[in-house]
């Protein structure tokens, strides 16, 4: 059974947080105040688990002293079995609670959806995924802002990029990156045959200027007249902006706004997120060499999920999770699969902690 770790550093940190949060000036920076409040709640819960462990261990000791008692021995033995199981679970939860949240978990998020194989049907599926995430964001009381889009001839999306802002957005959505596959009869299919199409989803934590410093000399900025649907004002002014980051070759195009400056700012937001993601991918590759297990690779080329419309089934291939209520999923009902992914990640982390303690 896991040994109870030393919690004194957490008690000290809790005292520091309480002092900081007692200062009214801290709330001038709402983002920092929210981050400190979340850390305070996490440490309070962690210390509460530590108190539960002490109580259970004391009760266990008392019950073991009663094992030889003729009248109470059998009852004590039954209670010991229950307490030992509870104590093991509480210690596992304590170890998990001690794992600090990833820095990106509290960040706002940029999601990029691109049509993959399947032609126009793939673009329509990309549109369905946009609606699915939008409905989920609405139910989670998050806000969405469209950053860039490219519309197909059938009204779907060749590509759409949007930001999602709210509490714990990246923590909930970070496992959505990868290839999403759909199996259904397209509206254009006259013979009723089932087609398979794909769309790629990339989930990026939003970067701030302090995270990613971009040298203006590394940028090539082109402005042009927006093309395609977008309204008269958009199409008749040179407001569209394309950024090329020369060191990496990354390009971002934004034409949603009538203002060239607004389009440039949106494009810079996407570029910073992509550059931060590149840096994090390099770090993950180094870390993955030492990590025993993980939920998928996090690579956008990995097929992670299938949406089978004829059978009304959604399957996440990484954890073998299936649900038969596909209509609810496509209407934003993602909590079941997201909770399962997060729980599996927690389990794998706990295995790693246990393995490291045993080595």
C-alpha positions in Angstrom: 0.0 0.0 0.0 1.2 3.5 -0.8 3.0 5.4 2.0 1.4 8.7 3.0 3.6 11.4 1.6 4.8 14.5 3.6 2.1 17.1 3.3 3.9 19.9 5.2 5.0 21.7 2.0 1.3 21.8 0.9 0.2 23.3 4.3 2.9 25.9 3.9 1.8 26.7 0.3 -1.9 26.9 1.5 -0.9 29.6 4.0 0.9 31.6 1.3 -2.1 31.4 -1.0 -4.4 32.6 1.8 -2.2 35.6 2.3 -2.1 36.4 -1.4 -5.9 36.0 -1.8 -6.5 38.2 1.2 -4.9 41.1 -0.7 -7.7 43.0 -2.6 -5.1 44.1 -5.2 -4.7 40.5 -6.4 -8.2 40.7 -8.1 -7.0 43.5 -10.4 -5.5 40.6 -12.4 -8.5 38.4 -12.7 -6.6 35.6 -14.5 -4.0 35.3 -11.7 -6.7 35.5 -9.0 -8.7 32.7 -10.7 -5.5 30.6 -11.0 -4.6 31.1 -7.3 -8.2 30.3 -6.2 -8.1 27.0 -8.2 -4.8 26.1 -6.6 -6.2 27.0 -3.2 -9.2 24.7 -3.7 -6.9 21.9 -5.0 -4.6 22.0 -2.0 -7.6 22.2 0.5 -9.0 19.1 -1.1 -5.6 17.4 -1.0 -5.1 18.2 2.7 -8.7 17.0 3.4 -7.7 13.6 1.9 -4.7 13.6 4.2 -7.0 14.1 7.2 -9.2 11.3 6.0 -6.2 9.0 5.8 -5.1 9.8 9.4 -8.7 9.1 10.6 -8.9 5.8 8.7 -5.5 4.7 10.0 -6.5 5.5 13.6 -9.7 3.5 13.2 -7.9 0.6 11.7 -5.5 0.5 14.6 -8.4 0.4 17.1 -10.2 -2.3 15.2 -7.0 -4.5 15.0 -6.8 -4.4 18.8 -10.3 -6.0 18.9 -9.5 -8.9 16.6 -8.9 -11.3 19.6 -12.1 -10.2 21.3 -14.7 -13.0 21.4 -17.7 -10.8 21.0 -16.3 -8.0 18.7 -13.6 -9.8 16.8 -15.7 -10.9 13.8 -17.3 -7.4 13.5 -13.8 -5.8 13.7 -12.5 -8.1 11.0 -15.3 -7.1 8.6 -14.8 -3.4 9.3 -11.0 -3.7 8.8 -11.6 -5.1 5.3 -13.8 -2.2 4.4 -11.4 0.4 5.9 -8.4 -1.1 4.1 -10.1 -0.8 0.8 -11.2 2.7 1.5 -7.7 3.7 2.8 -6.1 2.3 -0.4 -8.5 4.3 -2.6 -8.0 7.5 -0.5 -4.2 7.2 -0.8 -4.5 6.8 -4.6 -6.7 9.9 -4.8 -4.1 11.8 -2.7 -1.3 10.8 -5.0 -3.4 12.0 -8.0 -4.2 15.2 -6.2 -0.5 15.9 -5.7 0.1 15.9 -9.4 0.1 19.5 -10.4 -2.2 20.6 -13.2 -0.4 21.2 -16.5 0.3 24.9 -17.1 -1.9 24.8 -20.2 -4.9 23.3 -18.5 -6.2 26.7 -17.3 -5.7 28.4 -20.6 -8.2 29.4 -23.2 -8.0 27.2 -26.3 -7.8 27.5 -30.1 -9.4 24.7 -32.1 -8.6 24.0 -35.7 -10.9 21.7 -37.7 -9.9 20.7 -41.3 -11.7 18.5 -43.8 -9.7 15.4 -44.6 -10.4 12.6 -47.0 -13.9 12.3 -48.5 -14.3 15.5 -50.6 -17.4 17.6 -49.9 -18.7 15.1 -47.4 -15.5 15.7 -45.3 -16.2 19.4 -45.3 -19.8 18.8 -44.1 -18.5 16.6 -41.3 -16.1 19.4 -40.3 -19.1 21.6 -40.1 -20.8 19.0 -37.9 -17.8 18.9 -35.6 -17.8 22.7 -35.3 -21.5 22.6 -34.2 -20.7 19.8 -31.8 -18.0 21.7 -30.0 -20.0 24.9 -30.2 -23.0 23.3 -28.4 -20.7 21.8 -25.8 -19.1 25.2 -25.2 -22.5 26.7 -24.8 -23.5 24.1 -22.2 -20.2 24.6 -20.4 -20.8 28.4 -20.4 -17.7 29.1 -22.5 -17.6 31.7 -25.2 -16.5 31.1 -28.8 -14.9 33.5 -31.3 -14.4 32.6 -34.9 -10.9 33.4 -36.1 -10.7 32.1 -39.6 -12.7 29.9 -42.0 -12.7 28.6 -45.5 -16.1 27.5 -46.8 -16.6 24.7 -49.3 -19.0 24.7 -52.3 -21.6 22.7 -50.3 -21.5 25.1 -47.3 -19.3 22.9 -45.2 -15.8 23.9 -44.0 -12.5 23.2 -45.7 -11.0 24.7 -42.6 -12.3 26.6 -39.6 -10.4 28.0 -36.6 -12.0 29.4 -33.5 -11.1 30.2 -29.9 -12.9 28.9 -26.8 -12.7 30.9 -23.6 -13.8 29.9 -20.1 -12.7 27.9 -17.1 -10.6 24.7 -17.6 -11.2 24.7 -21.4 -8.0 23.1 -22.4 -8.1 20.6 -19.5 -11.5 19.3 -20.9 -10.7 19.4 -24.6 -7.0 18.6 -24.8 -7.6 15.0 -25.8 -9.7 15.9 -28.9 -6.7 16.4 -31.2 -6.5 13.8 -33.9 -8.4 12.3 -36.9 -12.1 12.0 -36.4 -13.8 9.5 -38.8 -17.4 9.5 -39.9 -19.4 6.6 -41.5 -22.7 7.6 -43.0 -24.7 8.0 -46.2 -23.9 11.4 -47.7 -26.8 13.6 -48.8 -25.3 13.6 -52.3 -25.3 9.7 -52.5 -28.1 8.6 -54.7 -27.7 4.8 -54.1 -27.7 5.0 -50.4 -24.1 3.7 -50.0 -22.2 4.4 -46.7 -19.1 6.5 -47.2 -16.2 7.0 -44.8 -14.8 10.5 -44.5 -12.4 12.2 -42.0 -11.7 15.6 -40.5 -8.7 16.6 -38.4 -9.0 18.4 -35.1 -6.1 20.3 -33.5 -6.6 21.6 -29.9 -4.0 24.3 -29.0 -3.6 26.2 -25.7 -3.8 29.9 -26.4 -0.3 31.6 -26.0 0.4 35.0 -24.6 3.0 37.4 -25.8 5.1 36.6 -22.8 5.1 32.9 -23.8 6.1 33.4 -27.4 8.2 36.4 -28.5 8.0 36.8 -32.3 10.7 38.9 -34.0 9.0 41.2 -36.5 11.9 40.4 -38.8 10.8 36.8 -38.9 7.4 37.7 -40.3 6.3 38.2 -43.8 2.9 40.0 -43.9 0.7 40.1 -47.0 -2.6 41.9 -47.2 -5.2 41.2 -49.9 -8.8 41.4 -50.7 -10.8 38.6 -49.1 -12.4 36.1 -51.4 -15.5 33.9 -51.0 -18.6 34.5 -48.8 -18.3 37.2 -46.2 -20.4 40.2 -47.1 -19.9 43.2 -49.3 -17.6 45.1 -46.9 -15.3 42.2 -46.4 -14.9 41.5 -50.1 -14.3 45.0 -51.3 -11.4 46.1 -49.0 -7.9 44.9 -48.7 -8.5 43.6 -45.2 -7.4 40.0 -45.4 -4.1 39.2 -43.8 -1.7 36.4 -44.3 1.3 35.8 -42.0 4.3 33.7 -42.8 6.6 32.9 -40.0 9.8 32.4 -41.9 11.8 30.3 -39.4 9.1 27.6 -39.2 7.3 28.1 -42.5 3.9 28.4 -40.6 1.3 30.4 -42.4 -1.9 31.9 -41.0 -4.7 33.5 -43.1 -7.4 35.6 -41.6 -10.2 37.5 -43.4 -13.2 37.4 -41.1 -13.1 41.1 -40.1 -13.5 44.2 -42.2 -10.5 45.7 -40.3 -7.1 44.8 -41.4 -5.7 45.4 -37.9 -8.3 43.0 -36.4 -7.5 40.3 -38.9 -3.8 40.8 -38.1 -4.4 40.5 -34.4 -6.5 37.3 -34.9 -3.8 35.8 -37.1 -1.1 36.6 -34.5 -3.2 34.8 -31.9 -3.3 31.7 -34.0 0.4 31.9 -34.9 1.4 32.2 -31.3 -0.7 29.2 -30.4 0.9 27.1 -33.2 4.4 28.2 -32.1 3.6 27.3 -28.5 2.3 24.0 -29.6 5.5 23.3 -31.6 7.5 24.0 -28.5 5.3 21.7 -26.4 5.4 18.9 -28.9 9.2 19.0 -28.7 9.0 18.8 -24.9 6.5 16.0 -25.1 8.7 13.9 -27.5 11.5 14.1 -25.0 9.2 13.2 -22.1 7.4 10.4 -24.1 10.7 8.5 -24.3 10.5 8.0 -20.5 6.7 7.8 -20.2 5.4 4.3 -20.0 1.9 4.9 -21.2 -0.3 7.7 -22.5 -3.7 8.3 -24.1 -2.8 8.1 -27.7 0.1 10.1 -29.2 -1.6 13.5 -29.2 -0.6 13.6 -32.9 -3.1 15.1 -35.2 -2.5 12.3 -37.7 -3.7 9.6 -35.2 -7.2 8.3 -35.8 -8.9 8.7 -32.4 -12.6 8.4 -33.0 -15.3 7.0 -35.3 -18.9 8.4 -35.6 -21.0 5.6 -37.1 -24.4 7.1 -38.1 -26.1 3.9 -39.4 -25.5 2.2 -36.0 -25.8 5.5 -34.0 -22.5 4.7 -32.3 -19.5 6.8 -31.4 -16.3 4.9 -30.5 -13.1 6.4 -29.0 -10.4 4.0 -30.2 -7.8 5.0 -27.6 -9.8 3.8 -24.6 -12.3 1.5 -26.3 -15.2 3.7 -25.1 -18.5 3.4 -27.1 -21.9 5.1 -26.8 -25.0 4.3 -28.8 -26.4 7.8 -28.4 -24.7 9.5 -31.4 -27.4 12.1 -31.8 -26.8 13.4 -28.3 -23.0 13.4 -28.9 -23.3 15.4 -32.1 -25.5 17.8 -30.2 -22.7 18.6 -27.7 -23.1 15.7 -25.3 -19.4 15.1 -24.9 -19.1 14.8 -21.1 -19.3 11.0 -21.0 -16.4 10.5 -23.3 -14.4 13.4 -22.0 -14.8 12.2 -18.4 -13.7 8.7 -19.5 -10.6 10.1 -21.2 -9.6 12.2 -18.2 -10.2 9.3 -15.9 -8.0 7.0 -18.0 -5.3 9.7 -18.0 -5.5 9.9 -14.2 -5.2 6.1 -14.0 -2.1 6.0 -16.2 -0.5 8.8 -14.2 -1.1 6.8 -11.0 0.5 3.8 -12.5 3.5 5.8 -13.4 3.7 7.2 -9.8 3.4 3.7 -8.4 6.1 2.4 -10.7 8.5 5.2 -9.9 8.0 4.6 -6.2 8.7 0.9 -6.6 11.8 1.4 -8.7 
